[in-house]
Amino acid sequence: MNTSGQVGADVPKVKLTKENFQRGLRIFRFVLPYKAPFIAGLLLLLFSSVSTMVMPKLLGYLVNVANHQVHTLPAYLPKTITGIALVLFGVVLLQGIFSFFRIFFFSRVSEFTVRDIRRTLYQKLVTLPIPFFEQRRVGEITSRLTSDVANIQDTFTLTLAEFMRQILTLLAGVAFIMWESWRLSLFMLATFPPLVLLAFLFGRSIRKLSKQTQDELAKTNVIVEETMQGINSVKAFTSEQHEVSRYGAGLNRTVQSALKASVFRGGFVSFIIVAIFGGIFLVLWRGASYVELPASDPRHLPMGDLVSFILYTMFIGASVAGLGEMYGKIQSSLGASERILEILDETSEPVHQPLAADTQPLRVHGDIEYQNVQFRYPTRPDLTVLKDISFHIEAGEKVALVGPSGAGKSTIVQLLMLLYPLSGGHIRVDGRDINDLDLTELRQHIGIVPQETLLFGGTIRENILYGRPGAPEADIIDAARRANAWQFIQSFPEGLDTVVGERGIKLSGGQRQRIAIARAILKNPAILLLDEATSALDSESEKLVQQAMDELMQNRTSIIIAHRLSTIRKVDKILVIDGGRIVEQGSHEELSHDDNGLYANLLKLQFELT
């Protein structure tokens, strides 16, 4: 299974329909708390765009003054080259100020909005039920918090502002050129749009070919990743040359794809040089013919106005080309928004729900009853995992679940914590149906020591405190002593502040298990679940862990999933599970003397293996 963060990093583009656009706008609810700086940024964007569009006109006036055509200037402008240049410099200065504060406000909105999206998304993820995670890969989920949110951040920071700027530039540019010369404007509008459209189509083909090249390179990188991860197998099967050949073939495919893309890029550059500049020359030719007409001719165009016209034409062309790119980015952002909103629309588990003021805290003694419990995994409703499971455990009893792999032992204990919804029947704790209990309070009274202990990448202290955050130092040390962990903890120079590394990699398996037991002791649960907690340990570690578990199980209702049957001789009752049913139950002595029973056969098999 690939769990890298690159899964799903390529955000699919969503067709920009009215329905998709409205759905995508739901992500803007995160902007509402920061609407004041957002509106300020939009106003500054408008001012910045206006100042940009004023500059070509001022440059035109500058040329007219140089050509002694002062009569074309408005009365409120100076009539000297220096005066126009100073006004132009003032406009540039204003544009710089507007742009600075626009970026400042949009960046604030973007950073705070993305923080809120990430926090809300993470909060949602940790409250989703287990079936959600079983249907998705870790890398896919991680990409929601990374690439998808980063895509939206780019939209808030850059894409949205640029898209609006391009639209304003396009509309204002068309208005200005129509004002300058409607005759020349109609000629330009008949010439430029086809050229820009062809340039856009050319660019889209190049992007598609570039993506193919990236895909081929990604496939080649997968070969490297697989080879490095399985280097022991590569060497064991002497497949070094085979892998080199595989990698070389992938590189050749990448080169062929890149060369094909380069042909299109070369054609695109040639097209831009010939077509776009040719279009500009056509407009210049037409405009120059208007300039040389006598001033009395209604078609006459001052030289400065022609300069302004050409600049506005270039602005319009750049805006049309830019809108295509912005449109593609908005499509990607809509895709990212939909993927995030899909998670936010999922139904969370009812954890950490506010309780009514008169609600008494849940007190659990540990009496457990399963009544006709049935279960099918939500992802496999056709497969029945548990069939009519019924048993009763009195408070303080120790019960073991044994049976072959896949019999349903782990599922039985998972259902007690309501990690999955029941398909039928009832589970009661102290006579109350667990579906009627507050889920957070129920789980707070259940402690678990799994077969594979997952420690978090902090210190030993932080991992033990995970059982009861805020517990005093004396309680942490007491829990570590009772879990047979204090001795090895003291052997580390940093003691409780020793960093365990990612997933507890710096500790041995037995040490991790004892930290998990210390965590459970500190939590002080009424019900304890032990899921094959010693099956992966060596004999010495198993002895220490077993002693710690004996300490942990005192005066607690304990359900033990046992792989090594020698560890459950002292339990009060053994339930033998096979095919999702309870096929035998009784004490170790009773079941071991039934020669035809499953438990006795399992016992014989283990004895023969040892």
C-alpha positions as CSV (number, residue, x, y, z in Angstrom):
1,M,0.0,0.0,0.0
2,N,1.3,3.4,-1.0
3,T,1.1,5.8,1.9
4,S,3.2,8.6,0.5
5,G,1.9,12.1,0.6
6,Q,1.9,12.2,-3.2
7,V,-1.2,10.2,-3.5
8,G,-3.9,12.5,-4.8
9,A,-1.4,15.4,-5.2
10,D,-2.6,15.9,-8.7
11,V,-5.8,17.8,-8.1
12,P,-8.4,17.0,-10.8
13,K,-9.9,19.9,-12.6
14,V,-13.7,20.3,-12.2
15,K,-15.8,21.7,-15.0
16,L,-16.7,25.2,-14.2
17,T,-20.5,24.9,-14.2
18,K,-22.9,27.0,-12.1
19,E,-23.6,24.1,-9.8
20,N,-19.9,23.3,-9.2
21,F,-19.1,27.0,-8.8
22,Q,-21.8,27.3,-6.1
23,R,-20.6,24.2,-4.3
24,G,-17.0,25.5,-4.5
25,L,-18.1,28.8,-3.0
26,R,-19.0,27.0,0.2
27,I,-15.2,27.0,1.0
28,F,-15.5,30.8,1.2
29,R,-17.4,30.5,4.5
30,F,-14.0,30.3,6.1
31,V,-13.2,33.8,4.7
32,L,-16.2,35.4,6.5
33,P,-14.4,36.0,9.8
34,Y,-11.9,38.0,7.8
35,K,-14.2,39.8,5.5
36,A,-13.0,43.3,6.4
37,P,-9.4,42.8,5.2
38,F,-10.7,40.8,2.2
39,I,-12.9,43.7,1.1
40,A,-10.0,46.1,1.7
41,G,-7.9,43.9,-0.5
42,L,-10.5,43.9,-3.3
43,L,-10.8,47.7,-3.1
44,L,-7.0,48.1,-3.3
45,L,-7.0,45.6,-6.2
46,L,-9.5,47.9,-8.0
47,F,-7.4,51.0,-7.3
48,S,-4.2,49.2,-8.5
49,S,-5.9,48.1,-11.7
50,V,-7.3,51.6,-12.4
51,S,-3.8,53.1,-11.8
52,T,-2.3,50.5,-14.2
53,M,-4.9,51.4,-16.9
54,V,-4.2,55.1,-16.5
55,M,-0.5,54.8,-17.4
56,P,-0.9,54.1,-21.1
57,K,-3.1,57.1,-21.5
58,L,-0.5,59.3,-19.7
59,L,2.3,57.9,-21.9
60,G,0.2,58.9,-24.9
61,Y,-0.2,62.4,-23.5
62,L,3.6,62.5,-23.1
63,V,4.1,61.7,-26.7
64,N,1.5,64.3,-27.8
65,V,3.3,67.0,-25.8
66,A,6.6,66.0,-27.4
67,N,4.9,66.3,-30.8
68,H,3.5,69.8,-29.8
69,Q,-0.1,68.5,-29.7
70,V,-0.9,70.1,-26.4
71,H,-4.5,70.7,-27.4
72,T,-5.2,67.0,-26.9
73,L,-4.5,67.2,-23.1
74,P,-7.3,67.7,-20.6
75,A,-7.3,71.0,-18.8
76,Y,-6.4,69.5,-15.4
77,L,-3.0,68.1,-16.6
78,P,0.2,70.1,-16.9
79,K,1.2,71.0,-20.5
80,T,4.9,70.1,-20.2
81,I,6.9,66.9,-20.6
82,T,8.3,67.3,-17.1
83,G,4.8,67.9,-15.6
84,I,3.3,64.8,-17.4
85,A,6.3,62.7,-16.3
86,L,5.8,63.8,-12.6
87,V,2.1,62.8,-12.8
88,L,3.1,59.5,-14.3
89,F,5.6,58.9,-11.5
90,G,2.9,59.8,-9.0
91,V,0.6,57.2,-10.5
92,V,3.4,54.6,-10.4
93,L,4.0,55.4,-6.8
94,L,0.3,55.1,-5.9
95,Q,0.2,51.8,-7.8
96,G,3.1,50.5,-5.7
97,I,1.4,51.5,-2.5
98,F,-1.9,49.9,-3.6
99,S,-0.1,46.7,-4.6
100,F,1.8,46.5,-1.3
101,F,-1.3,46.8,0.9
102,R,-3.4,44.6,-1.4
103,I,-0.8,41.8,-1.0
104,F,-0.6,42.4,2.7
105,F,-4.4,42.1,3.2
106,F,-4.9,39.2,0.9
107,S,-1.9,37.3,2.6
108,R,-3.5,37.9,6.0
109,V,-6.8,36.6,4.8
110,S,-5.2,33.6,3.0
111,E,-3.0,32.6,6.0
112,F,-5.8,32.8,8.6
113,T,-8.3,31.2,6.3
114,V,-6.0,28.3,5.4
115,R,-5.2,27.8,9.1
116,D,-8.9,27.5,9.9
117,I,-9.5,25.1,7.0
118,R,-6.6,22.9,8.1
119,R,-7.7,22.9,11.7
120,T,-11.4,22.2,10.8
121,L,-10.4,19.5,8.4
122,Y,-8.0,17.8,10.9
123,Q,-10.7,18.1,13.6
124,K,-13.1,16.4,11.3
125,L,-10.7,13.7,10.3
126,V,-10.0,12.6,13.9
127,T,-13.7,12.3,14.7
128,L,-14.6,10.2,11.7
129,P,-15.4,6.5,12.2
130,I,-12.9,3.7,11.5
131,P,-14.7,2.6,8.2
132,F,-13.9,5.9,6.6
133,F,-10.1,5.2,7.1
134,E,-10.4,1.6,5.9
135,Q,-11.8,2.8,2.5
136,R,-9.0,5.4,1.9
137,R,-5.3,5.3,1.8
138,V,-3.2,7.4,4.3
139,G,-1.5,9.3,1.5
140,E,-4.9,10.2,0.0
141,I,-6.1,11.6,3.3
142,T,-2.8,13.4,3.9
143,S,-3.0,15.1,0.5
144,R,-6.2,16.8,1.6
145,L,-4.3,18.6,4.3
146,T,-1.3,19.3,2.1
147,S,-1.7,19.7,-1.6
148,D,-5.5,20.4,-1.7
149,V,-5.3,23.1,1.0
150,A,-2.2,24.5,-0.6
151,N,-4.1,24.7,-3.9
152,I,-6.8,26.7,-2.2
153,Q,-4.2,28.9,-0.5
154,D,-2.8,29.8,-3.9
155,T,-6.3,30.7,-5.0
156,F,-6.9,33.1,-2.0
157,T,-3.4,34.6,-2.3
158,L,-2.8,34.9,-6.0
159,T,-5.3,33.3,-8.4
160,L,-8.4,35.1,-7.2
161,A,-6.7,38.5,-7.3
162,E,-5.1,37.9,-10.7
163,F,-8.3,36.6,-12.2
164,M,-10.2,39.7,-11.1
165,R,-7.3,41.9,-12.3
166,Q,-7.4,40.3,-15.7
167,I,-11.1,40.8,-16.1
168,L,-10.9,44.4,-15.0
169,T,-7.9,45.0,-17.4
170,L,-9.8,43.4,-20.2
171,L,-13.0,45.4,-19.7
172,A,-11.2,48.7,-19.0
173,G,-8.8,48.1,-22.0
174,V,-11.7,47.5,-24.4
175,A,-13.4,50.6,-23.1
176,F,-10.2,52.7,-23.4
177,I,-9.4,51.6,-27.0
178,M,-13.0,52.3,-28.1
179,W,-12.6,55.7,-26.6
180,E,-9.3,56.3,-28.4
181,S,-10.6,55.2,-31.8
182,W,-13.6,53.0,-32.4
183,R,-12.5,52.5,-36.1
184,L,-9.1,51.1,-35.1
185,S,-10.7,49.2,-32.2
186,L,-13.0,47.3,-34.6
187,F,-10.0,46.5,-36.8
188,M,-8.0,45.2,-33.8
189,L,-10.9,43.2,-32.4
190,A,-11.3,41.5,-35.8
191,T,-7.6,40.7,-35.9
192,F,-6.5,39.8,-32.3
193,P,-9.1,37.4,-30.8
194,P,-8.5,34.6,-33.4
195,L,-4.7,34.9,-32.8
196,V,-5.2,34.8,-29.0
197,L,-7.6,31.8,-29.3
198,L,-5.1,29.9,-31.3
199,A,-2.3,30.7,-28.8
200,F,-4.6,29.5,-26.0
201,L,-5.2,26.2,-27.8
202,F,-1.5,25.8,-28.6
203,G,-0.7,26.4,-24.9
204,R,-3.3,23.8,-23.8
205,S,-1.7,21.2,-26.0
206,I,1.7,21.9,-24.6
207,R,0.4,21.6,-21.1
208,K,-1.1,18.3,-21.9
209,L,2.2,17.0,-23.4
210,S,4.1,18.4,-20.4
211,K,1.8,16.5,-18.1
212,Q,2.5,13.3,-20.0
213,T,6.2,13.9,-19.5
214,Q,5.7,14.4,-15.8
215,D,3.6,11.3,-15.6
216,E,6.2,9.2,-17.4
217,L,8.9,10.6,-15.0
218,A,6.7,9.8,-12.0
219,K,6.4,6.2,-13.2
220,T,10.1,6.1,-13.5
221,N,10.5,7.4,-10.0
222,V,8.2,4.7,-8.7
223,I,10.7,2.1,-10.1
224,V,13.5,3.8,-8.1
225,E,11.3,3.9,-4.9
226,E,10.3,0.2,-5.3
227,T,13.9,-0.9,-5.9
228,M,15.2,1.1,-2.9
229,Q,12.4,-0.3,-0.6
230,G,13.0,-3.8,-1.7
231,I,16.7,-3.7,-2.2
232,N,17.2,-6.9,-0.2
233,S,14.9,-8.8,-2.5
234,V,16.6,-7.3,-5.6
235,K,20.0,-8.5,-4.4
236,A,18.6,-11.9,-3.2
237,F,17.2,-12.6,-6.7
238,T,20.2,-11.0,-8.5
239,S,17.8,-8.7,-10.3
240,E,20.1,-5.6,-10.4
241,Q,20.4,-5.6,-14.2
242,H,16.7,-6.2,-14.6
243,E,15.9,-3.2,-12.5
244,V,18.5,-1.1,-14.4
245,S,16.8,-2.1,-17.7
246,R,13.4,-1.3,-16.3
247,Y,14.6,2.1,-15.2
248,G,16.3,2.8,-18.5
249,A,13.2,1.9,-20.4
250,G,11.2,4.3,-18.3
251,L,13.8,7.1,-18.9
252,N,13.6,6.5,-22.6
253,R,9.8,6.9,-22.6
254,T,10.2,10.1,-20.6
255,V,12.7,11.5,-23.2
256,Q,10.4,10.6,-26.1
257,S,7.5,12.4,-24.4
258,A,9.7,15.4,-23.6
259,L,11.0,15.7,-27.2
260,K,7.4,15.6,-28.5
261,A,6.5,18.4,-26.1
262,S,9.6,20.4,-27.2
263,V,8.4,20.3,-30.9
264,F,5.2,21.8,-29.9
265,R,6.9,24.4,-27.7
266,G,9.1,25.4,-30.7
267,G,6.1,25.7,-32.9
268,F,4.3,27.8,-30.2
269,V,7.3,30.2,-30.0
270,S,7.3,30.5,-33.8
271,F,3.6,31.1,-33.8
272,I,3.9,33.8,-31.2
273,I,6.6,35.6,-33.1
274,V,4.9,35.5,-36.4
275,A,1.2,35.7,-35.5
276,I,1.1,37.9,-32.4
277,F,3.8,40.4,-33.6
278,G,2.3,40.2,-37.1
279,G,-1.1,41.2,-35.6
280,I,0.6,44.1,-33.7
281,F,2.2,45.3,-36.9
282,L,-1.1,45.2,-38.7
283,V,-2.7,47.4,-36.1
284,L,0.3,49.7,-36.2
285,W,0.0,49.9,-40.0
286,R,-3.6,50.7,-39.8
287,G,-3.1,53.2,-37.0
288,A,-0.2,54.9,-38.7
289,S,-2.5,55.4,-41.7
290,Y,-4.8,57.3,-39.4
291,V,-2.0,59.3,-37.9
292,E,-0.9,60.7,-41.3
293,L,-4.4,61.9,-42.2
294,P,-4.9,65.7,-41.8
295,A,-6.3,66.9,-38.5
296,S,-9.5,67.9,-40.1
297,D,-10.3,64.3,-41.1
298,P,-12.6,62.6,-38.6
299,R,-10.4,59.5,-38.8
300,H,-7.2,61.4,-37.8
301,L,-5.5,59.9,-34.7
302,P,-2.8,61.8,-32.8
303,M,0.5,59.9,-32.4
304,G,0.2,59.8,-28.6
305,D,-3.3,58.2,-28.9
306,L,-1.8,55.6,-31.2
307,V,0.8,54.8,-28.6
308,S,-1.9,54.5,-25.9
309,F,-3.9,52.3,-28.2
310,I,-1.0,49.9,-28.8
311,L,-0.3,49.7,-25.1
312,Y,-4.0,49.0,-24.3
313,T,-4.0,46.4,-27.1
314,M,-1.0,44.6,-25.5
315,F,-2.8,44.7,-22.1
316,I,-5.9,43.2,-23.6
317,G,-3.9,40.4,-25.3
318,A,-2.1,39.6,-22.1
319,S,-5.4,39.6,-20.1
320,V,-7.1,37.2,-22.6
321,A,-4.0,34.8,-22.5
322,G,-3.9,35.1,-18.7
323,L,-7.6,34.4,-18.2
324,G,-7.0,30.9,-19.8
325,E,-4.4,30.1,-17.2
326,M,-6.4,31.5,-14.4
327,Y,-9.5,29.5,-15.5
328,G,-7.5,26.3,-15.3
329,K,-6.3,27.2,-11.8
330,I,-9.8,28.0,-10.7
331,Q,-10.9,24.6,-12.0
332,S,-8.2,22.9,-10.0
333,S,-9.2,24.9,-6.9
334,L,-12.8,23.8,-7.3
335,G,-11.6,20.2,-7.5
336,A,-9.6,20.7,-4.3
337,S,-12.5,22.4,-2.6
338,E,-14.9,19.6,-3.5
339,R,-12.5,17.0,-2.1
340,I,-12.2,18.9,1.2
341,L,-15.9,19.5,1.4
342,E,-16.5,15.8,0.9
343,I,-14.7,15.1,4.1
344,L,-16.3,18.0,6.0
345,D,-19.7,16.6,4.9
346,E,-18.9,13.1,6.3
347,T,-20.8,12.1,9.5
348,S,-18.6,12.2,12.6
349,E,-18.7,9.9,15.6
350,P,-20.6,11.5,18.5
351,V,-17.5,12.2,20.5
352,H,-16.8,15.1,22.8
353,Q,-20.4,16.1,22.8
354,P,-21.5,18.8,25.3
355,L,-23.5,17.2,28.2
356,A,-26.5,18.7,29.8
357,A,-25.9,20.6,33.0
358,D,-27.8,18.0,35.1
359,T,-26.0,15.0,33.5
360,Q,-24.1,12.9,36.0
361,P,-20.7,11.6,35.1
362,L,-20.7,8.1,33.8
363,R,-19.6,5.6,36.4
364,V,-18.5,2.2,35.0
365,H,-18.1,-0.9,37.1
366,G,-17.3,-3.3,34.3
367,D,-20.2,-5.6,34.0
368,I,-20.4,-6.5,30.2
369,E,-23.1,-8.4,28.3
370,Y,-23.2,-9.4,24.6
371,Q,-26.6,-10.4,23.5
372,N,-27.1,-12.0,20.0
373,V,-24.5,-9.7,18.5
374,Q,-24.0,-9.8,14.8
375,F,-21.6,-7.8,12.7
376,R,-20.7,-7.2,9.0
377,Y,-18.1,-4.7,8.0
378,P,-19.7,-1.6,6.3
379,T,-17.2,-2.1,3.4
380,R,-18.2,-5.8,3.0
381,P,-21.9,-6.1,3.9
382,D,-22.0,-9.5,2.2
383,L,-19.5,-11.0,4.6
384,T,-20.8,-11.9,8.1
385,V,-18.0,-11.6,10.6
386,L,-19.8,-12.3,13.9
387,K,-22.9,-14.5,14.2
388,D,-25.1,-14.5,17.3
389,I,-22.4,-13.8,19.9
390,S,-23.8,-13.9,23.4
391,F,-21.8,-14.0,26.7
392,H,-21.7,-12.3,30.1
393,I,-18.7,-11.0,32.0
394,E,-19.2,-9.9,35.6
395,A,-17.3,-6.8,36.9
396,G,-13.7,-7.7,37.8
397,E,-13.7,-11.0,35.8
398,K,-10.9,-11.9,33.4
399,V,-12.0,-13.5,30.2
400,A,-9.9,-14.8,27.3
401,L,-10.9,-15.0,23.7
402,V,-9.1,-17.7,21.7
403,G,-9.4,-19.2,18.3
404,P,-7.8,-19.4,14.9
405,S,-6.8,-16.2,13.0
406,G,-9.8,-14.5,11.4
407,A,-12.3,-16.0,13.8
408,G,-13.5,-12.5,14.9
409,K,-11.8,-12.1,18.3
410,S,-10.5,-8.6,17.7
411,T,-13.8,-7.5,16.2
412,I,-15.6,-8.5,19.4
413,V,-13.5,-6.1,21.5
414,Q,-13.6,-3.4,18.8
415,L,-17.4,-3.4,19.0
416,L,-17.2,-2.8,22.8
417,M,-15.6,0.5,22.0
418,L,-18.2,1.2,19.3
419,L,-15.5,1.5,16.6
420,Y,-18.1,0.0,14.3
421,P,-21.9,0.0,14.4
422,L,-23.5,-3.3,15.3
423,S,-25.3,-5.2,12.5
424,G,-27.6,-6.8,15.1
425,G,-28.0,-7.5,18.8
426,H,-27.0,-5.5,21.8
427,I,-24.0,-4.8,24.0
428,R,-24.6,-3.6,27.5
429,V,-22.2,-2.2,30.1
430,D,-23.5,-2.2,33.6
431,G,-27.0,-3.0,32.2
432,R,-27.1,0.0,29.8
433,D,-26.9,-0.3,26.0
434,I,-23.7,1.2,24.8
435,N,-25.6,3.0,22.1
436,D,-27.3,5.0,24.8
437,L,-24.0,6.0,26.5
438,D,-21.9,9.0,25.8
439,L,-19.2,7.6,23.4
440,T,-16.3,9.7,24.8
441,E,-17.1,8.8,28.4
442,L,-17.5,5.1,27.5
443,R,-14.1,5.0,25.8
444,Q,-12.5,6.9,28.7
445,H,-13.4,3.9,30.9
446,I,-11.8,1.4,28.6
447,G,-8.0,0.8,28.4
448,I,-6.3,-1.1,25.6
449,V,-2.9,-2.6,25.1
450,P,-2.6,-3.7,21.4
451,Q,-0.4,-6.3,19.9
452,E,1.6,-3.7,17.9
453,T,2.0,-0.7,20.2
454,L,2.1,2.6,18.4
455,L,4.0,5.3,20.3
456,F,3.9,8.9,19.3
457,G,7.1,10.7,18.3
458,G,7.5,12.7,21.5
459,T,9.0,11.7,24.9
460,I,8.3,8.7,27.1
461,R,6.5,11.1,29.5
462,E,4.2,12.4,26.8
463,N,3.4,8.8,25.7
464,I,2.5,7.7,29.2
465,L,0.5,10.9,29.8
466,Y,-1.6,10.0,26.7
467,G,-3.6,7.8,29.1
468,R,-4.5,10.8,31.4
469,P,-3.2,14.2,30.3
470,G,-2.2,16.4,33.2
471,A,-1.5,13.6,35.6
472,P,1.1,14.5,38.3
473,E,4.7,13.3,38.1
474,A,4.3,10.9,41.0
475,D,1.4,9.1,39.2
476,I,3.5,8.8,36.0
477,I,6.4,7.3,37.9
478,D,4.1,4.9,39.8
479,A,2.5,3.8,36.6
480,A,6.0,3.2,35.1
481,R,7.1,1.2,38.1
482,R,3.9,-1.0,38.1
483,A,4.4,-1.6,34.3
484,N,8.0,-2.8,34.9
485,A,9.2,0.1,32.8
486,W,10.8,2.4,35.4
487,Q,14.1,0.5,35.4
488,F,14.8,0.9,31.7
489,I,13.5,4.4,31.7
490,Q,16.0,5.4,34.4
491,S,18.8,3.9,32.3
492,F,18.3,6.6,29.7
493,P,20.2,9.9,30.4
494,E,17.0,11.9,29.8
495,G,14.8,9.6,31.8
496,L,11.1,10.3,31.2
497,D,12.1,13.1,28.7
498,T,13.8,10.6,26.3
499,V,12.5,11.0,22.8
500,V,11.1,7.7,21.5
501,G,11.4,8.5,17.8
502,E,8.8,8.1,15.1
503,R,6.4,5.3,16.1
504,G,8.6,4.5,19.1
505,I,11.4,3.2,16.8
506,K,14.2,3.9,19.4
507,L,12.6,1.5,21.9
508,S,12.5,-2.3,21.7
509,G,9.2,-4.2,21.3
510,G,9.1,-5.1,25.0
511,Q,9.9,-1.6,26.1
512,R,7.1,-0.2,23.9
513,Q,4.6,-2.7,25.3
514,R,5.5,-1.7,28.9
515,I,5.1,2.0,28.0
516,A,1.7,1.1,26.6
517,I,0.9,-0.8,29.9
518,A,2.1,2.2,31.9
519,R,-0.2,4.4,29.8
520,A,-3.2,2.1,30.6
521,I,-2.3,1.9,34.3
522,L,-2.2,5.8,34.5
523,K,-5.6,5.9,32.7
524,N,-7.0,3.6,35.4
525,P,-9.9,2.2,33.3
526,A,-12.7,0.0,34.6
527,I,-12.5,-2.3,31.5
528,L,-9.2,-3.5,30.0
529,L,-8.7,-5.0,26.6
530,L,-5.5,-6.9,25.9
531,D,-5.1,-7.8,22.2
532,E,-2.3,-10.4,21.9
533,A,0.0,-8.1,23.8
534,T,2.9,-10.6,24.2
535,S,2.7,-12.6,20.9
536,A,5.5,-10.7,19.2
537,L,8.0,-10.7,22.1
538,D,10.9,-12.8,23.1
539,S,10.7,-14.9,26.2
540,E,12.5,-12.4,28.5
541,S,10.4,-9.5,27.4
542,E,7.2,-11.6,27.5
543,K,7.9,-12.4,31.2
544,L,8.3,-8.8,32.1
545,V,5.3,-7.7,30.1
546,Q,3.2,-10.5,31.5
547,Q,4.1,-9.4,35.1
548,A,3.1,-5.9,34.2
549,M,-0.2,-7.1,32.7
550,D,-1.0,-9.1,35.8
551,E,-0.5,-5.9,37.8
552,L,-2.7,-4.0,35.3
553,M,-5.5,-6.5,35.4
554,Q,-6.0,-6.4,39.2
555,N,-9.6,-5.4,40.1
556,R,-10.5,-4.7,36.5
557,T,-12.8,-6.4,34.0
558,S,-10.3,-7.8,31.5
559,I,-10.8,-9.2,28.0
560,I,-7.7,-10.9,26.7
561,I,-7.2,-11.9,23.1
562,A,-4.6,-14.7,23.4
563,H,-2.3,-16.2,20.8
564,R,-0.1,-18.0,23.3
565,L,-2.5,-20.1,25.3
566,S,0.0,-20.5,28.1
567,T,-0.6,-16.9,29.1
568,I,-4.3,-17.4,29.9
569,R,-4.3,-20.3,32.4
570,K,-5.3,-18.0,35.3
571,V,-8.3,-16.3,33.6
572,D,-11.8,-16.9,35.0
573,K,-13.3,-18.0,31.7
574,I,-12.2,-18.8,28.2
575,L,-14.4,-18.2,25.1
576,V,-13.4,-20.2,22.0
577,I,-14.3,-18.4,18.8
578,D,-14.5,-20.0,15.4
579,G,-16.1,-18.8,12.2
580,G,-17.7,-15.8,14.1
581,R,-19.4,-18.0,16.7
582,I,-18.6,-19.0,20.3
583,V,-18.1,-22.8,19.9
584,E,-16.8,-23.5,23.5
585,Q,-16.5,-21.8,26.8
586,G,-15.2,-22.7,30.2
587,S,-12.1,-22.7,32.3
588,H,-8.6,-23.8,31.1
589,E,-8.9,-27.1,33.0
590,E,-12.4,-27.9,31.6
591,L,-11.6,-27.1,28.0
592,S,-8.2,-28.7,27.9
593,H,-9.6,-32.1,29.0
594,D,-12.1,-32.1,26.1
595,D,-10.1,-34.1,23.6
596,N,-12.5,-33.4,20.7
597,G,-12.7,-29.7,21.5
598,L,-11.1,-26.9,19.5
599,Y,-9.3,-25.4,22.5
600,A,-7.6,-28.8,23.3
601,N,-6.5,-29.1,19.7
602,L,-5.0,-25.6,19.6
603,L,-3.2,-26.4,22.9
604,K,-1.8,-29.6,21.4
605,L,-0.6,-27.7,18.3
606,Q,1.2,-25.1,20.3
607,F,2.8,-27.8,22.5
608,E,4.0,-29.7,19.4
609,L,5.5,-26.4,17.9
610,T,7.3,-25.7,21.1
